[in-house]
Amino acid sequence: MKIVIPGGTGQVGTILRRALSAASHEVVVLTRRPVRDGEVQWDGVTRGPWTAAVDGSDVVINLAGRSVSCRYTPANLQAMMDSRVDSARVVGEAIAAAARPPRVWLQMSTATVYAHRFDAPNDEARGVVGGSEPGVPGYWAYSVEIAKAWERAQEQAETPGTRKVALRSAMVMSPDRGGVFDVLLRLARLGLGGPVAGGAQYLSWIHDLDFVRAVEFLVERSDLSGPVNLAAPAPLPQRAFMRELRAAWGVPVGLPATKWMAELGAFAMRSDTELLLKSRRVVPGRLLDAGFAFDHGEWRGAADDLVRRVRGARAGS
Ligand SMILES: NC(=O)c1ccc[n+]([C@@H]2O[C@H](COP(=O)([O-])OP(=O)(O)OC[C@H]3O[C@@H](n4cnc5c(N)ncnc54)[C@H](OP(=O)(O)O)[C@@H]3O)[C@@H](O)[C@H]2O)c1
């Protein structure tokens, strides 16, 4: 297949590009700064010569968006919103104008669309969309607004010949440097991988190879469209998540951190505590109903596998 990946130069794009190229697909990445073979320039806002790559393709997987690992200043929040809505809109325009549109458009979304909650898991049918939870910082609602506007941009695109799926993905755990697993593992190895603010908040995750398999599944399953959760079936509280990660690497202790320590740490890392403190309890209702089977459904086994691959890569280099 010819697969076009707008925003495919980042963490998730690296995972998909590696796997889909290895499976002998032709992969074209749209990026603002092309440097490698198979990369085509676009700006994520306006139509241009890049739309020729979409016309005649089989699949489009749009991942573009300003990184969420930043301070949530008004300017950064606006850039997070605009880069997602604009890129989804213009991808939709390119598909709508194509003489031979792709058969499926997978649009990245996020598990962050669901409410901060502890009491029950969120699947697509019964899950609670966030934005009005009591007792959480007001700006958390904006992340939900971004997710909703992002999905709306895809829904509103008039692409009758193309099936549309919104990927409500949890954190994708891969052994690559700079990814979320790398950051969490580094903290654990420094002895800082303990509970944050009590650690009761749920952490939803998906192993990189299951993420790729779920994407392939959604490409093939022409009966599935709309929002789909991409998350392992067993999200767990942050303190248990970090305990399993420490055990997988062999780190005996993880210092607990209070909310204020987390604020300081996030400030030092130019990141935001919402990523640490929001309870994301998301489960893959539709994938499981459709018969998708996870290879890495439990965190301990997934963490062991990721640690083994990290160690293998380091030994190799
Ligand atoms: N990583 C996860 O675990 C995870 C989980 C759920 C959802 N997501 C979402 O999935 C998407 C991909 O995640 P990722 O971790 O691969 O993100 P990433 O590493 O930050 O990569 C996103 C890509 O978007 C492009 N981009 C950034 N700002 C842009 C802008 N203003 N206009 C157009 N393109 C822009 C960049 O490509 P160029 O600089 O090459 O143009 C970048 O490589 C993101 O939207 C993220 O929010 C990620």
The ligand as a MOL file (V3000), in Angstrom:
LIG
                    3D

  0  0  0     0  0            999 V3000
M  V30 BEGIN CTAB
M  V30 COUNTS 48 52 0 0 0
M  V30 BEGIN ATOM
M  V30 1 N 3.2970 9.9630 21.7410 0
M  V30 2 C 2.1930 9.5140 22.3240 0
M  V30 3 O 2.2640 8.6500 23.1940 0
M  V30 4 C 0.8370 10.0620 21.9190 0
M  V30 5 C -0.3210 9.5780 22.5380 0
M  V30 6 C -1.5610 10.0850 22.1570 0
M  V30 7 C -1.6420 11.0480 21.1800 0
M  V30 8 N -0.4910 11.5020 20.6050 0 CHG=1
M  V30 9 C -0.6090 12.5030 19.5370 0
M  V30 10 O -0.1330 11.9010 18.3440 0
M  V30 11 C 0.5550 12.8450 17.5450 0
M  V30 12 C 1.9490 12.3370 17.2770 0
M  V30 13 O 2.6080 12.1250 18.5110 0
M  V30 14 P 4.1850 12.1750 18.6200 0
M  V30 15 O 4.5280 11.7620 20.0000 0
M  V30 16 O 4.7790 11.4680 17.4470 0 CHG=-1
M  V30 17 O 4.4160 13.7450 18.5100 0
M  V30 18 P 5.7350 14.5230 18.1110 0
M  V30 19 O 6.9280 13.6310 18.3530 0
M  V30 20 O 5.6900 15.8380 18.7790 0
M  V30 21 O 5.5640 14.6800 16.5270 0
M  V30 22 C 4.5090 15.3940 15.9460 0
M  V30 23 C 4.9030 15.9060 14.5850 0
M  V30 24 O 4.0040 16.9780 14.2650 0
M  V30 25 C 4.6650 17.9200 13.4660 0
M  V30 26 N 4.3370 19.2630 13.9350 0
M  V30 27 C 4.7050 19.8730 15.0970 0
M  V30 28 N 4.2250 21.1280 15.1530 0
M  V30 29 C 3.5440 21.3210 13.9780 0
M  V30 30 C 2.8450 22.4160 13.4360 0
M  V30 31 N 2.7500 23.5840 14.0730 0
M  V30 32 N 2.2650 22.2490 12.2140 0
M  V30 33 C 2.3660 21.0780 11.5550 0
M  V30 34 N 3.0480 20.0120 12.0130 0
M  V30 35 C 3.6160 20.1420 13.2240 0
M  V30 36 C 6.1600 17.6990 13.6030 0
M  V30 37 O 6.6680 17.3670 12.3120 0
M  V30 38 P 7.6740 18.3510 11.4690 0
M  V30 39 O 8.3970 19.1950 12.4750 0
M  V30 40 O 8.5490 17.3750 10.7740 0
M  V30 41 O 6.8070 19.1190 10.5580 0
M  V30 42 C 6.3000 16.5280 14.5540 0
M  V30 43 O 7.2500 15.5650 14.1670 0
M  V30 44 C 0.5510 14.1590 18.3300 0
M  V30 45 O -0.4660 14.9570 17.8090 0
M  V30 46 C 0.2560 13.7260 19.7560 0
M  V30 47 O -0.4310 14.7120 20.4650 0
M  V30 48 C 0.7280 11.0220 20.9400 0
M  V30 END ATOM
M  V30 BEGIN BOND
M  V30 1 1 1 2
M  V30 2 2 2 3
M  V30 3 1 2 4
M  V30 4 1 4 5
M  V30 5 2 4 48
M  V30 6 2 5 6
M  V30 7 1 6 7
M  V30 8 2 7 8
M  V30 9 1 8 9
M  V30 10 1 8 48
M  V30 11 1 9 10
M  V30 12 1 9 46
M  V30 13 1 10 11
M  V30 14 1 11 12
M  V30 15 1 11 44
M  V30 16 1 12 13
M  V30 17 1 13 14
M  V30 18 2 14 15
M  V30 19 1 14 16
M  V30 20 1 14 17
M  V30 21 1 17 18
M  V30 22 2 18 19
M  V30 23 1 18 20
M  V30 24 1 18 21
M  V30 25 1 21 22
M  V30 26 1 22 23
M  V30 27 1 23 24
M  V30 28 1 23 42
M  V30 29 1 24 25
M  V30 30 1 25 26
M  V30 31 1 25 36
M  V30 32 1 26 27
M  V30 33 1 26 35
M  V30 34 2 27 28
M  V30 35 1 28 29
M  V30 36 1 29 30
M  V30 37 2 29 35
M  V30 38 1 30 31
M  V30 39 2 30 32
M  V30 40 1 32 33
M  V30 41 2 33 34
M  V30 42 1 34 35
M  V30 43 1 36 37
M  V30 44 1 36 42
M  V30 45 1 37 38
M  V30 46 2 38 39
M  V30 47 1 38 40
M  V30 48 1 38 41
M  V30 49 1 42 43
M  V30 50 1 44 45
M  V30 51 1 44 46
M  V30 52 1 46 47
M  V30 END BOND
M  V30 END CTAB
M  END
